[in-house]
Amino acid sequence: MAKLVVEVLDASDLMPKDGQGSANPFVEVDFEGHKQKTQPKVKDLNPVWNENLVFNIQNPGDLTDKTIDVFVYNDNQQGHHKNFLGKVRISGVSVPFSESEAVVQRYPLDKRGLFSNIKGDIALRIYAVLGAYSGNSNSNGQVFEPEP
């Protein structure tokens, strides 16, 4: 089965959301109704995740018609709520079917609505692979590259 790999690398200059000048950001990726998320980074406006989120692609020929929605949230640890920090929508047209052709791209975070107060950007590397993906995954389906 084909796989979509979303490498969530880092974000920078995020908006503070915890009332103390910081945030506990995590990333949630939505592809075809399936969601996966990174681990939250505590009190970090410039977090580094280096996590791979892997999704099944039902029909690789349809990838060009799909979108990948990437959301950055603040983990509000008191009530298990999440505060919106920004989003990016990526067209499947831009996804190469080769890891070697994939490049790291920085995307400015978009607002959710007219009155959202958003800043910062996120670095992602996205590609599709046909057949098995050889990364290591944890119980959440998140895949982590082996350390060099």
One Martini backbone bead per residue (centre of mass of N, CA, C, O) as a GRO file, in nm:
protein
  148
    1MET     BB    1   0.099   0.035   0.019
    2ALA     BB    2   0.062   0.354   0.014
    3LYS     BB    3   0.248   0.642   0.143
    4LEU     BB    4   0.233   0.919   0.363
    5VAL     BB    5   0.493   1.155   0.443
    6VAL     BB    6   0.523   1.360   0.742
    7GLU     BB    7   0.770   1.581   0.817
    8VAL     BB    8   0.814   1.714   1.138
    9LEU     BB    9   1.043   1.944   1.235
   10ASP     BB   10   0.960   2.269   1.271
   11ALA     BB   11   0.926   2.582   1.452
   12SER     BB   12   0.869   2.948   1.441
   13ASP     BB   13   0.755   3.217   1.607
   14LEU     BB   14   0.538   3.169   1.808
   15MET     BB   15   0.252   3.215   1.980
   16PRO     BB   16   0.164   3.300   2.276
   17LYS     BB   17  -0.075   3.091   2.509
   18ASP     BB   18  -0.018   3.055   2.848
   19GLY     BB   19   0.024   3.351   3.002
   20GLN     BB   20   0.377   3.325   3.003
   21GLY     BB   21   0.513   3.360   2.702
   22SER     BB   22   0.415   3.078   2.587
   23ALA     BB   23   0.422   2.724   2.474
   24ASN     BB   24   0.265   2.386   2.386
   25PRO     BB   25   0.344   2.251   2.107
   26PHE     BB   26   0.158   2.093   1.837
   27VAL     BB   27   0.094   1.855   1.573
   28GLU     BB   28  -0.174   1.826   1.328
   29VAL     BB   29  -0.265   1.576   1.091
   30ASP     BB   30  -0.483   1.583   0.795
   31PHE     BB   31  -0.581   1.279   0.608
   32GLU     BB   32  -0.864   1.165   0.501
   33GLY     BB   33  -0.968   1.181   0.822
   34HIS     BB   34  -0.681   1.139   0.933
   35LYS     BB   35  -0.516   1.159   1.254
   36GLN     BB   36  -0.207   1.312   1.364
   37LYS     BB   37   0.049   1.353   1.627
   38THR     BB   38   0.258   1.512   1.813
   39GLN     BB   39   0.453   1.601   2.050
   40PRO     BB   40   0.476   1.808   2.299
   41LYS     BB   41   0.629   2.126   2.366
   42VAL     BB   42   0.761   2.273   2.636
   43LYS     BB   43   0.801   2.590   2.641
   44ASP     BB   44   0.797   2.652   2.295
   45LEU     BB   45   0.846   2.881   2.014
   46ASN     BB   46   1.093   2.671   1.884
   47PRO     BB   47   1.025   2.384   1.785
   48VAL     BB   48   1.146   2.035   1.787
   49TRP     BB   49   1.060   1.718   1.644
   50ASN     BB   50   1.131   1.499   1.428
   51GLU     BB   51   0.856   1.376   1.295
   52ASN     BB   52   0.677   1.097   1.158
   53LEU     BB   53   0.386   1.092   0.957
   54VAL     BB   54   0.177   0.812   0.861
   55PHE     BB   55  -0.017   0.740   0.564
   56ASN     BB   56  -0.263   0.608   0.391
   57ILE     BB   57  -0.310   0.537   0.040
   58GLN     BB   58  -0.566   0.429  -0.139
   59ASN     BB   59  -0.518   0.627  -0.411
   60PRO     BB   60  -0.248   0.747  -0.573
   61GLY     BB   61  -0.400   0.891  -0.820
   62ASP     BB   62  -0.557   1.100  -0.605
   63LEU     BB   63  -0.348   1.292  -0.465
   64THR     BB   64  -0.386   1.556  -0.643
   65ASP     BB   65  -0.693   1.591  -0.500
   66LYS     BB   66  -0.560   1.639  -0.231
   67THR     BB   67  -0.525   1.728   0.120
   68ILE     BB   68  -0.304   1.879   0.366
   69ASP     BB   69  -0.357   1.926   0.711
   70VAL     BB   70  -0.188   2.169   0.921
   71PHE     BB   71  -0.169   2.190   1.276
   72VAL     BB   72  -0.119   2.432   1.536
   73TYR     BB   73  -0.093   2.374   1.890
   74ASN     BB   74  -0.187   2.431   2.220
   75ASP     BB   75  -0.124   2.267   2.520
   76ASN     BB   76  -0.375   2.266   2.760
   77GLN     BB   77  -0.317   2.100   3.052
   78GLN     BB   78  -0.566   2.151   3.236
   79GLY     BB   79  -0.824   2.073   3.003
   80HIS     BB   80  -0.752   1.941   2.727
   81HIS     BB   81  -0.694   2.179   2.552
   82LYS     BB   82  -0.678   2.367   2.239
   83ASN     BB   83  -0.476   2.611   2.081
   84PHE     BB   84  -0.455   2.808   1.817
   85LEU     BB   85  -0.149   2.874   1.596
   86GLY     BB   86  -0.202   2.731   1.310
   87LYS     BB   87  -0.194   2.683   0.941
   88VAL     BB   88  -0.174   2.431   0.670
   89ARG     BB   89  -0.225   2.391   0.314
   90ILE     BB   90  -0.169   2.101   0.107
   91SER     BB   91  -0.113   1.990  -0.200
   92GLY     BB   92  -0.086   1.687  -0.367
   93VAL     BB   93   0.068   1.796  -0.619
   94SER     BB   94   0.346   1.857  -0.436
   95VAL     BB   95   0.387   1.541  -0.410
   96PRO     BB   96   0.627   1.321  -0.412
   97PHE     BB   97   0.725   0.976  -0.531
   98SER     BB   98   0.999   1.059  -0.355
   99GLU     BB   99   1.232   1.102  -0.118
  100SER     BB  100   1.465   1.233  -0.296
  101GLU     BB  101   1.259   1.479  -0.392
  102ALA     BB  102   1.235   1.581  -0.118
  103VAL     BB  103   1.178   1.891   0.052
  104VAL     BB  104   1.234   2.143   0.257
  105GLN     BB  105   0.963   2.342   0.390
  106ARG     BB  106   0.850   2.670   0.453
  107TYR     BB  107   0.553   2.768   0.632
  108PRO     BB  108   0.326   2.988   0.676
  109LEU     BB  109   0.101   3.068   0.905
  110ASP     BB  110  -0.237   3.050   0.918
  111LYS     BB  111  -0.537   3.160   0.962
  112ARG     BB  112  -0.867   3.087   1.059
  113GLY     BB  113  -0.943   3.396   1.073
  114LEU     BB  114  -0.977   3.734   1.068
  115PHE     BB  115  -0.905   3.751   1.406
  116SER     BB  116  -0.649   3.615   1.405
  117ASN     BB  117  -0.341   3.565   1.601
  118ILE     BB  118  -0.065   3.510   1.388
  119LYS     BB  119   0.256   3.335   1.393
  120GLY     BB  120   0.487   3.191   1.193
  121ASP     BB  121   0.645   2.864   1.122
  122ILE     BB  122   0.689   2.559   0.916
  123ALA     BB  123   0.868   2.249   0.886
  124LEU     BB  124   0.850   2.041   0.590
  125ARG     BB  125   0.839   1.690   0.470
  126ILE     BB  126   0.691   1.561   0.168
  127TYR     BB  127   0.589   1.217   0.082
  128ALA     BB  128   0.569   0.935  -0.132
  129VAL     BB  129   0.514   0.573  -0.111
  130LEU     BB  130   0.559   0.270  -0.262
  131GLY     BB  131   0.478   0.061  -0.039
  132ALA     BB  132   0.690   0.011   0.197
  133TYR     BB  133   0.772   0.147   0.511
  134SER     BB  134   1.087   0.171   0.714
  135GLY     BB  135   0.997   0.286   0.963
  136ASN     BB  136   0.943   0.376   1.293
  137SER     BB  137   0.680   0.294   1.524
  138ASN     BB  138   0.430   0.372   1.729
  139SER     BB  139   0.118   0.339   1.880
  140ASN     BB  140   0.014   0.605   1.701
  141GLY     BB  141   0.170   0.576   1.408
  142GLN     BB  142   0.424   0.699   1.452
  143VAL     BB  143   0.724   0.800   1.284
  144PHE     BB  144   1.070   0.721   1.336
  145GLU     BB  145   1.374   0.788   1.277
  146PRO     BB  146   1.665   0.672   1.284
  147GLU     BB  147   1.949   0.717   1.426
  148PRO     BB  148   2.276   0.786   1.303
   0.00000   0.00000   0.00000
